[in-house]
Amino acid sequence: MITSTKLAIYSKYHGDGDMWVRLGTLEEKLILGYDDWKLIDSLTEDLNLSKNVKTSREYQDKLQNTIAQCCDNAATIAYLIQIASEH
């Protein structure tokens, strides 16, 4: 489950997984695991694709459903969208 705390860690390292692996603290790595990192990475890429390229309505609906299932609340979804727009 993606949380605002996990997104804050992802954002701290600007979505750079190598930087997170090298510089991330043990506490950060206990909070945000590799699978969560990959999921956030994938969702931000999908959000940018959906925003910058004309995608089908089905693709957009599937993405929104996935995001709703993966995030713990509406504030986290808004934060994810914000992060995607910054990268």
Backbone hydrogen bonds in HBPLUS format (Angstrom, degrees):
<---DONOR---> <-ACCEPTOR-->    atom                        ^
c    i                          cat <-CA-CA->   ^        H-A-AA   ^      H-
h    n   atom  resd res      DA  || num        DHA   H-A  angle D-A-AA Bond
n    s   type  num  typ     dist DA aas  dist angle  dist       angle   num
A0002-ILE N   A0070-CYS O   2.65 MM  68  5.79 172.4  1.66 169.1 169.4     1
A0072-ASP N   A0002-ILE O   3.06 MM  70  6.16 145.8  2.18 175.6 170.6     2
A0007-LEU N   A0003-THR O   3.02 MM   4  6.34 158.9  2.07 149.8 156.0     3
A0008-ALA N   A0004-SER O   2.87 MM   4  6.07 146.3  1.98 144.6 153.7     4
A0009-ILE N   A0005-THR O   3.19 MM   4  6.51 151.4  2.28 144.6 151.0     5
A0010-TYR N   A0006-LYS O   3.00 MM   4  6.29 164.7  2.03 150.8 155.1     6
A0011-SER N   A0007-LEU O   2.81 MM   4  5.97 160.2  1.85 149.5 154.9     7
A0012-LYS N   A0008-ALA O   2.89 MM   4  6.02 148.7  1.99 140.3 148.9     8
A0013-TYR N   A0009-ILE O   3.36 MM   4  6.69 144.5  2.50 147.7 154.3     9
A0015-GLY N   A0010-TYR O   3.05 MM   5  5.42 162.6  2.08 158.4 153.0    10
A0014-HIS N   A0011-SER O   2.87 MM   3  4.72 161.6  1.91 108.6 111.4    11
A0016-ASP N   A0013-TYR O   2.83 MM   3  5.56 165.3  1.86 126.5 131.7    12
A0020-TRP N   A0016-ASP O   3.06 MM   4  6.40 158.0  2.11 151.9 158.6    13
A0021-VAL N   A0017-GLY O   2.90 MM   4  6.13 159.3  1.95 150.4 155.6    14
A0022-ARG N   A0018-ASP O   3.00 MM   4  6.19 159.3  2.04 147.9 153.2    15
A0023-LEU N   A0019-MET O   2.73 MM   4  5.72 164.5  1.76 155.4 160.3    16
A0024-GLY N   A0020-TRP O   2.78 MM   4  4.69 142.7  1.92 126.6 134.0    17
A0029-LYS N   A0025-THR O   3.01 MM   4  6.30 156.8  2.06 150.7 157.1    18
A0030-LEU N   A0026-LEU O   2.89 MM   4  6.15 135.3  2.09 145.4 158.1    19
A0030-LEU N   A0027-GLU O   3.18 MM   3  5.07 128.9  2.45  92.2 105.7    20
A0031-ILE N   A0027-GLU O   3.05 MM   4  6.33 143.3  2.19 144.3 154.0    21
A0032-LEU N   A0028-GLU O   2.80 MM   4  5.93 170.9  1.81 156.4 159.2    22
A0037-TRP N   A0033-GLY O   2.96 MM   4  6.27 157.3  2.01 152.0 159.2    23
A0038-LYS N   A0034-TYR O   2.93 MM   4  6.22 163.9  1.96 155.8 158.7    24
A0039-LEU N   A0035-ASP O   2.99 MM   4  6.19 152.3  2.06 143.0 150.9    25
A0040-ILE N   A0036-ASP O   2.91 MM   4  6.17 165.5  1.93 156.8 159.5    26
A0041-ASP N   A0037-TRP O   2.90 MM   4  6.11 163.6  1.92 153.2 158.4    27
A0042-SER N   A0038-LYS O   2.89 MM   4  6.04 160.5  1.92 146.9 152.0    28
A0043-LEU N   A0039-LEU O   2.89 MM   4  6.11 163.4  1.91 153.6 158.0    29
A0044-THR N   A0040-ILE O   2.91 MM   4  6.07 161.0  1.95 153.5 158.4    30
A0045-GLU N   A0041-ASP O   3.03 MM   4  6.24 156.6  2.09 146.8 153.4    31
A0046-ASP N   A0042-SER O   2.88 MM   4  6.12 159.5  1.92 149.5 155.5    32
A0047-LEU N   A0043-LEU O   2.83 MM   4  6.01 155.5  1.89 147.0 153.7    33
A0048-ASN N   A0044-THR O   3.02 MM   4  6.21 157.7  2.07 144.2 149.7    34
A0049-LEU N   A0045-GLU O   2.88 MM   4  6.12 155.6  1.94 149.4 156.7    35
A0050-SER N   A0046-ASP O   2.88 MM   4  6.03 164.4  1.91 149.3 153.6    36
A0051-LYS N   A0047-LEU O   2.95 MM   4  6.11 142.7  2.10 140.2 150.6    37
A0052-ASN N   A0048-ASN O   2.84 MM   4  5.89 160.3  1.88 152.3 156.8    38
A0053-VAL N   A0049-LEU O   2.88 MM   4  5.51 144.3  2.00 149.8 154.2    39
A0060-GLN N   A0056-SER O   3.09 MM   4  6.42 163.7  2.12 151.4 155.1    40
A0061-ASP N   A0057-ARG O   2.84 MM   4  6.06 158.6  1.89 150.5 156.7    41
A0062-LYS N   A0058-GLU O   2.87 MM   4  6.03 160.7  1.90 148.4 153.8    42
A0063-LEU N   A0059-TYR O   2.91 MM   4  6.11 159.3  1.95 149.5 155.5    43
A0064-GLN N   A0060-GLN O   2.95 MM   4  6.17 162.6  1.98 149.0 153.5    44
A0065-ASN N   A0061-ASP O   2.95 MM   4  6.18 155.8  2.01 147.9 154.6    45
A0066-THR N   A0062-LYS O   2.89 MM   4  6.11 158.1  1.94 149.6 155.8    46
A0067-ILE N   A0063-LEU O   2.90 MM   4  6.13 165.4  1.92 155.2 158.9    47
A0068-ALA N   A0064-GLN O   2.96 MM   4  6.12 160.0  2.00 144.8 150.5    48
A0069-GLN N   A0065-ASN O   3.00 MM   4  6.21 147.9  2.11 144.6 153.0    49
A0070-CYS N   A0066-THR O   2.94 MM   4  6.11 140.7  2.10 146.7 157.9    50
A0070-CYS N   A0067-ILE O   3.18 MM   3  5.11 125.2  2.50  93.3 107.4    51
A0071-CYS N   A0067-ILE O   3.00 MM   4  5.97 141.2  2.15 154.1 160.5    52
A0077-ILE N   A0073-ASN O   3.16 MM   4  6.54 153.1  2.23 147.1 154.9    53
A0078-ALA N   A0074-ALA O   2.96 MM   4  6.24 160.6  2.00 151.6 156.1    54
A0079-TYR N   A0075-ALA O   2.97 MM   4  6.18 152.8  2.05 142.7 150.3    55
A0080-LEU N   A0076-THR O   2.87 MM   4  6.10 157.6  1.92 150.6 156.4    56
A0081-ILE N   A0077-ILE O   3.01 MM   4  6.28 160.2  2.05 152.2 156.8    57
A0082-GLN N   A0078-ALA O   2.97 MM   4  6.20 152.4  2.04 143.6 151.6    58
A0083-ILE N   A0079-TYR O   2.88 MM   4  6.16 162.5  1.91 154.4 158.4    59
A0084-ALA N   A0080-LEU O   2.92 MM   4  6.16 161.2  1.96 150.0 155.4    60
A0085-SER N   A0081-ILE O   3.05 MM   4  6.25 149.4  2.15 142.9 150.6    61
A0086-GLU N   A0082-GLN O   3.17 MM   4  6.44 128.8  2.45 140.3 153.7    62
A0086-GLU N   A0083-ILE O   3.04 MM   3  5.13 138.1  2.22  99.8 112.0    63
A0087-HIS N   A0084-ALA O   3.36 MM   3  5.41 146.8  2.48  97.6 106.5    64
